[in-house]
Amino acid sequence: MALTPLRVFESRNPARYTGQNSADLNTAISDFSIVSENAQGLTFTSNGQQYTVAPNGYVAWYQGQVTEVFQNENDFREVYADMAAEVGLNHVHHLTTGPGETA
């Protein structure tokens, strides 16, 4: 039997830190505690580790715990792609009903 690799996705979630949405991150990530926040960024703890993310950086989490922090979009895009762009499933189907056809 031939080897057939599968493409799979973890339910990992990333979000951009805008410099003003730390409360939203705190709500979305169950293991997330804000340590401090200022113009340079947000410092927080998750899964026993301390992280700092700059404004316009990204925070990625899995199963309620932060797994990675990226300081800018470039670094984030080197690792992650938007699943909607990758999958590209945007199909519209129209179903109609009517009298049956005879052969």
C-alpha positions as CSV (number, residue, x, y, z in Angstrom):
1,M,0.0,0.0,0.0
2,A,1.4,3.4,-1.0
3,L,2.1,6.0,1.6
4,T,-0.5,8.8,1.4
5,P,0.4,11.8,3.7
6,L,-2.6,13.8,5.0
7,R,-2.9,17.5,5.5
8,V,-4.2,18.1,9.0
9,F,-4.7,21.2,11.1
10,E,-4.4,21.6,14.9
11,S,-7.1,23.8,16.4
12,R,-4.5,26.5,17.1
13,N,-5.7,30.1,17.2
14,P,-3.7,33.2,16.6
15,A,-4.7,36.8,17.1
16,R,-3.0,40.1,16.5
17,Y,-2.3,42.2,19.6
18,T,-3.2,45.8,18.6
19,G,-1.9,47.5,21.7
20,Q,-5.5,47.9,23.0
21,N,-7.0,44.4,23.0
22,S,-5.3,42.7,26.0
23,A,-8.7,42.2,27.7
24,D,-10.0,40.4,24.6
25,L,-6.9,38.1,24.6
26,N,-7.4,37.5,28.3
27,T,-11.0,36.5,27.6
28,A,-10.2,34.2,24.7
29,I,-7.3,32.3,26.3
30,S,-8.1,30.5,29.5
31,D,-4.6,30.3,30.8
32,F,-3.6,34.0,30.4
33,S,-2.6,36.4,33.1
34,I,-1.6,40.0,32.3
35,V,1.6,41.1,34.2
36,S,1.9,44.6,32.7
37,E,1.1,46.7,29.6
38,N,2.6,49.8,28.2
39,A,3.4,51.5,24.9
40,Q,6.1,48.9,24.2
41,G,3.8,45.9,24.6
42,L,2.0,43.4,26.7
43,T,3.7,41.1,29.2
44,F,1.7,38.1,30.3
45,T,2.1,34.6,31.6
46,S,0.6,31.4,30.2
47,N,1.5,27.7,30.9
48,G,4.0,28.8,33.5
49,Q,6.0,31.0,31.1
50,Q,6.3,34.7,30.8
51,Y,5.9,36.3,27.3
52,T,6.0,39.8,25.9
53,V,4.4,40.8,22.7
54,A,4.8,44.1,20.9
55,P,1.9,46.1,19.4
56,N,1.0,44.5,16.1
57,G,2.6,41.2,17.1
58,Y,0.7,37.9,17.2
59,V,-0.2,35.5,20.0
60,A,-0.9,31.9,19.1
61,W,-2.6,29.5,21.5
62,Y,-3.7,25.8,21.6
63,Q,-6.0,24.2,24.1
64,G,-6.2,27.4,26.2
65,Q,-2.5,28.0,26.6
66,V,-0.2,30.3,24.6
67,T,2.3,28.4,22.5
68,E,4.1,31.1,20.5
69,V,4.5,34.9,20.3
70,F,5.5,36.7,17.2
71,Q,6.7,40.3,17.4
72,N,5.5,41.3,13.9
73,E,3.3,40.0,11.1
74,N,6.3,39.0,8.9
75,D,7.5,36.5,11.5
76,F,4.0,35.2,12.1
77,R,3.4,34.7,8.3
78,E,6.7,32.7,8.0
79,V,5.1,30.1,10.3
80,Y,1.4,30.3,9.7
81,A,-0.9,30.9,6.8
82,D,-4.6,31.8,6.9
83,M,-6.5,28.6,6.7
84,A,-9.3,30.2,4.6
85,A,-6.7,31.2,2.0
86,E,-5.2,27.8,2.0
87,V,-8.4,25.7,1.8
88,G,-10.2,28.0,-0.6
89,L,-13.6,26.4,-0.2
90,N,-16.0,29.1,-1.1
91,H,-18.6,27.3,-3.1
92,V,-22.3,28.3,-3.5
93,H,-24.8,25.6,-4.4
94,H,-28.4,26.3,-5.5
95,L,-30.8,23.5,-5.1
96,T,-34.2,23.5,-6.8
97,T,-37.1,21.0,-6.8
98,G,-39.6,20.3,-9.5
99,P,-41.4,17.5,-11.3
100,G,-39.4,14.3,-11.8
101,E,-37.8,13.5,-15.1
102,T,-38.7,10.5,-17.2
103,A,-36.2,8.6,-19.1
